[in-house]
C-alpha cells in the first residue's frame, strides 16, 4: 500500500490490557474483522509534511507516539482516524488507515479536493450561507447531507476497494521528502514575506499538486 513504513516499530506499550481484551474477542469471533477508531492521528505519515501545511504547527497537535504504538500492537485490519480534515486511505505496515472528514462547510467549498475520500463528503450546495466562522447557517435540505462512507460490508463480509484521496494518492506516487525545506507551494507561501534569494515557491519539477489526485467529483 501507499505511504511507506516510516521505519517505526510496534512496541505495544500502554495498550497491554486492551490488547488482551481484544484478543479474547477475536478468539470468540474468529471470522470478525478488527476495526479500531481514534479522533487523533496515530502516525505522522498520515498527514501532509510541514511545508504543505497552511498552519505548519499542525503537526505538533495531531496525535502521539503512544497512540500509534497502541494501534500497532492491536494490529487491526483497518483504523479510522480524524482531526486533520484531510481525506486519506493508505496501508502502512499491514494496517489500512482511513480518514473520511466531514470538515467545515467552508473547507468543503474551498478545498473539497483535499478533504474528500471517495465520494464523501458531498460539496456544499450553491446558495448555502456561511457565518463568519464558516458554520453553515442555511443547510436544511436532506439532499445536501453526506451519506456515510462504507468501511466494511457485513453482508458481503469484506472491505471496500481503496478510496481515492488526494494526499494519500500523492504520497503513494512521490513518497515523503522531509529533506525538502526550501520550497513552499503558493497557497502556503502567500502567508509569508519572501526574502529575495531565499527559498522558492511552487512544486518540485515533475511533481503534480496533491489536488490533482483527488476523487473526480471533488476536483474544481
C-alpha positions in Angstrom: 0.0 0.0 0.0 1.0 3.7 -0.2 2.7 5.8 2.3 5.7 3.7 3.3 6.5 2.3 6.7 8.4 5.3 8.1 10.8 2.9 9.8 8.7 2.8 13.0 8.3 -0.3 15.2 5.3 -1.6 17.1 6.2 -1.6 20.8 2.7 -2.2 22.2 3.4 0.0 25.1 0.4 1.3 27.0 -2.1 -1.0 25.5 -1.4 -4.4 27.1 -4.7 -4.7 29.0 -6.8 -3.5 26.0 -4.9 -5.9 23.7 -5.8 -8.9 26.0 -9.5 -7.9 25.8 -9.3 -7.6 22.0 -7.5 -11.0 21.7 -10.3 -12.6 23.7 -13.0 -11.0 21.5 -11.2 -12.2 18.4 -10.8 -15.7 19.8 -14.6 -15.8 20.4 -15.3 -14.3 17.0 -12.6 -15.6 14.7 -14.3 -14.5 11.5 -14.9 -10.9 12.6 -12.5 -8.2 11.4 -10.9 -5.8 13.9 -11.6 -2.2 13.2 -10.3 0.5 15.5 -11.0 4.2 15.8 -9.4 7.3 17.1 -10.0 11.0 16.7 -6.3 11.9 16.6 -3.7 10.7 14.1 -1.7 7.6 15.0 1.1 8.1 12.6 2.9 11.2 11.2 2.8 9.6 7.7 -1.0 10.2 7.7 -0.6 14.0 7.4 1.0 16.2 4.8 4.5 17.3 5.5 5.1 20.6 7.2 5.9 22.5 4.1 2.4 21.6 2.7 0.5 22.9 5.7 -1.0 26.4 5.8 -0.7 26.1 9.6 2.8 24.5 9.9 2.4 23.9 13.7 -0.5 21.5 13.0 2.0 18.6 13.1 2.6 19.3 16.8 -1.1 18.8 17.7 -2.4 15.9 15.6 -1.5 12.8 17.6 1.0 11.0 19.6 3.5 8.1 19.5 1.7 6.1 22.3 -1.5 6.2 20.1 0.4 4.9 17.2 2.0 2.2 19.3 -1.4 1.1 20.6 -2.8 0.7 17.1 0.4 -1.1 16.1 0.0 -3.5 19.0 -3.7 -4.2 18.2 -2.9 -4.9 14.5 -6.4 -4.0 13.2 -7.5 -4.7 9.6 -8.5 -1.1 9.4 -8.1 2.0 11.6 -10.3 5.1 11.2 -8.9 8.4 12.3 -9.8 12.1 12.0 -8.8 15.5 13.4 -6.8 17.0 10.4 -9.7 17.2 7.8 -7.6 15.6 5.1 -9.1 12.7 3.2 -6.9 9.6 3.4 -6.8 5.9 2.5 -3.4 4.2 2.8 -2.0 0.9 4.0 1.1 1.2 6.2 2.8 -1.8 7.9 -0.1 -4.0 7.1 -2.8 -1.7 8.6 -5.2 0.2 6.4 -5.8 3.8 7.6 -8.9 5.8 6.5 -9.9 9.3 7.3 -13.3 10.5 5.8 -13.6 14.0 7.1 -16.9 15.9 7.1 -14.9 19.1 7.6 -16.4 22.5 7.8 -18.7 23.9 5.0 -16.0 26.5 4.2 -13.4 23.7 3.7 -15.8 21.7 1.5 -16.3 24.9 -0.5 -12.7 25.9 -0.9 -10.7 22.7 -0.8 -13.0 19.8 -1.2 -10.3 18.1 -3.4 -8.1 17.5 -0.3 -11.0 16.9 2.1 -12.7 14.2 0.1 -12.3 10.4 0.5 -14.1 8.8 -2.4 -17.5 10.4 -2.8 -17.5 11.6 0.8 -18.5 14.3 1.7 -20.8 16.0 -0.8 -20.0 19.5 -2.0 -21.6 22.5 -0.3 -24.6 23.3 -2.4 -24.9 26.6 -4.2 -26.6 29.3 -2.2 -25.5 27.9 1.2 -24.9 30.7 3.7 -21.8 30.6 5.9 -21.4 32.6 9.1 -18.1 34.4 9.7 -16.7 31.3 11.5 -17.5 29.1 8.5 -20.6 27.4 10.1 -23.4 26.6 7.7 -26.5 28.6 8.7 -28.9 27.6 6.0 -28.4 24.0 5.1 -31.7 22.3 5.7 -32.4 20.0 2.7 -31.9 16.3 3.1 -30.3 16.1 -0.4 -27.3 18.1 0.8 -26.4 15.7 3.6 -23.5 13.4 3.0 -24.1 9.6 3.0 -21.9 7.5 5.3 -18.7 6.2 3.8 -18.6 2.4 3.7 -15.6 0.9 5.6 -16.9 -2.7 6.0 -19.7 -4.6 4.2 -21.1 -7.0 6.7 -23.4 -8.6 4.2 -20.6 -9.3 1.8 -18.1 -10.0 4.5 -15.4 -7.7 3.2 -13.8 -4.3 2.9 -14.5 -1.9 0.0 -11.7 -1.2 -2.5 -9.3 1.6 -1.7 -10.8 5.0 -2.0 -9.2 7.9 -3.9 -8.0 10.6 -1.6 -5.7 13.4 -2.7 -2.8 13.3 -0.2 -2.6 9.6 0.2 -2.5 9.1 -3.6 0.1 11.9 -3.8 2.4 10.1 -1.3 1.8 6.8 -3.0 3.3 8.2 -6.1 6.1 10.5 -4.7 6.8 9.3 -1.2 7.7 11.6 1.7 10.6 14.0 1.2 11.2 15.8 4.5 14.7 16.9 3.4 13.0 19.4 1.0 12.7 22.5 3.2 13.2 25.5 0.9 10.2 25.0 -1.4 6.7 26.0 -0.5 3.5 25.7 -2.6 1.9 29.1 -3.3 -1.0 28.5 -1.0 1.4 28.3 1.9 4.0 30.9 0.7 1.3 33.6 0.5 1.2 33.7 4.3 4.8 34.7 4.5 7.1 37.5 3.3 9.7 36.0 1.0 13.3 37.1 1.4 14.9 37.6 -2.0 17.2 34.8 -2.9 16.0 32.5 -0.1 13.7 29.7 -0.8 11.4 29.0 -3.8 7.6 28.9 -4.4 6.0 26.1 -6.3 6.2 22.3 -6.6 9.2 20.2 -7.4 10.0 19.6 -11.0 7.9 16.6 -12.2 5.6 16.7 -9.1 1.9 17.4 -9.6 0.0 19.2 -6.9 -1.9 17.0 -4.4 -5.3 18.1 -5.5 -4.7 16.5 -9.0 -5.0 13.1 -7.3 -8.4 13.9 -5.7 -11.6 11.9 -6.3 -13.0 13.0 -9.7 -16.2 14.5 -8.2 -14.2 16.8 -5.9 -11.9 18.5 -8.4 -12.6 22.0 -9.4 
